[in-house]
Amino acid sequence: MLQQFGSPAQLRKAGRRRLVNLIRAKAPRMAERLVDDTFTALDEQTVVVPGTDAAALIVPSLADQLKSVLDQRKLLATRIEEL
């Protein structure tokens, strides 16, 4: 979700249905609950911090890097088990 929509405004603009469809591929049973929790948090947000728009440029990149690291860990775990 953060790879594609890196800011609260982008998440809200994407909408519930689009986010559920995006998440359902990776987490079919918890997609709706995760999106509901996300929108609950967005609705409770009362302060907009300066630099939020700049962070929206950085967050997707960081999410990509994290996914890459997790994929590498999974691959290494498989290789270690084989050894």
N, C-alpha and C positions, 0 to 999 in steps of 0.2 A: 504494500500500500504506500509506504513512504518512498519507494523507488520511483513511483509515478506521480505522487502528490505530496510534495515536501512541506506544505504549510497548512495551517488550520483553514485558511481561506480556500486553498485548492481542494482540500478534503471535503469541505462543505459544498463547494461548487460541483464536485464530482457526483455528489448525491448518494443516498443509501443504496439504491438498486445497483448502481455501477460498482460501488465498493464491494457489495455482497457478491456480485458476479466475479469480480476480480479475485477475491479471497477464497471463494468456494472451491477453486481448483486445488488449493493447497490445504485448506482446512474446511472440508464440507460440513462437518457437524457444528463447528463453532463460528462459522462465517457471520451469520446474522447477529449472534450475541456480541461478537467482536465489533461489528459496525455499530450496533446499538450503544455499546460502551463508549465507542469513539465519539458518537454524536452527543451522548450525555456529557462527556468531558468538554466537547466543544461548546455546548449550551451553557456550561458552568463557567466558561472562560469569561472573565470580566475585564481583564487588562490586556492590552495589546502592547507588547514590548517593542521599542524602536529596534530596527534591524530584523524584524520578523521576515520581511520580504527578502532580505539578503540571505537569511538562513534557509529560505526555500530553495535557493540555488545550491546550497551545500548539502542539505539533508539527503536528497536523492543519491548524490555521489557517495556519501557515507553509507547509506543503506546498500548500495551496490558492492562496496568494499566489504561490508559485513557479510553479505550473502556469499561473496567469493571466499572469504575466510572459512565460513561454515561448510561450504562445499569442499574445500581443501581438507578440513578436519575429517569430514565423512570419508573422503577418498583415502586419507592416510590411515584411518581406523580400519578400513577394509583391507588395506595392504598389510597392516601389522597383524591382523587376525589371520591372514593367509600365511604369513611367515610362521 
